[in-house]
Amino acid sequence: MGMKDQFQEKSEQFQQQAKEKMQQAREQGSQQRGKQRDRDEETERLQREEQDRFDQDYDA
């Protein structure tokens, strides 16, 4: 195996590692967005409930 082949192989390894890391980062970002969406929905629900209680206090 010549030096050129060694460099080519090493380059391909680095490219593969970079692709894997990008995929992992993409998946983590997707998971974080999903968690943020869940928190946003929970916050919105709690705000609606609080507003409903507030409105009931003044309706009575």
C-alpha positions as CSV (number, residue, x, y, z in Angstrom):
1,M,0.0,0.0,0.0
2,G,1.5,3.3,-1.1
3,M,1.4,6.6,0.8
4,K,-1.2,7.9,-1.6
5,D,-3.5,5.0,-0.7
6,Q,-2.9,5.6,3.0
7,F,-3.8,9.2,2.8
8,Q,-6.9,8.4,0.7
9,E,-8.0,5.8,3.3
10,K,-7.5,8.2,6.1
11,S,-9.4,10.9,4.3
12,E,-12.3,8.6,3.8
13,Q,-12.3,7.7,7.5
14,F,-12.4,11.4,8.5
15,Q,-15.2,12.0,6.0
16,Q,-17.2,9.1,7.4
17,Q,-16.6,10.3,11.0
18,A,-17.8,13.8,10.1
19,K,-21.0,12.4,8.5
20,E,-21.7,10.4,11.6
21,K,-21.2,13.3,13.9
22,M,-23.4,15.5,11.7
23,Q,-26.1,12.9,11.8
24,Q,-25.8,12.7,15.6
25,A,-26.0,16.4,16.0
26,R,-29.0,16.5,13.7
27,E,-30.8,13.9,15.8
28,Q,-30.0,15.7,19.1
29,G,-31.3,18.9,17.7
30,S,-34.5,17.3,16.6
31,Q,-34.9,15.7,20.1
32,Q,-34.3,19.1,21.7
33,R,-36.8,20.8,19.5
34,G,-39.3,18.1,20.4
35,K,-38.7,18.6,24.1
36,Q,-39.0,22.4,23.7
37,R,-42.3,21.9,21.9
38,D,-43.6,19.7,24.7
39,R,-42.6,22.4,27.3
40,D,-44.3,25.1,25.2
41,E,-47.5,23.1,25.0
42,E,-47.5,22.4,28.7
43,T,-46.9,26.1,29.4
44,E,-49.7,27.1,27.1
45,R,-52.1,24.6,28.8
46,L,-51.2,25.9,32.2
47,Q,-51.7,29.5,31.1
48,R,-55.2,28.6,29.7
49,E,-56.1,26.9,32.9
50,E,-55.0,29.9,35.0
51,Q,-56.9,32.2,32.7
52,D,-60.0,30.0,33.0
53,R,-59.8,30.1,36.8
54,F,-59.3,33.9,36.7
55,D,-62.3,34.3,34.5
56,Q,-64.5,32.1,36.7
57,D,-63.5,34.2,39.8
58,Y,-64.8,37.3,38.0
59,D,-67.9,35.6,36.5
60,A,-69.1,34.6,40.0
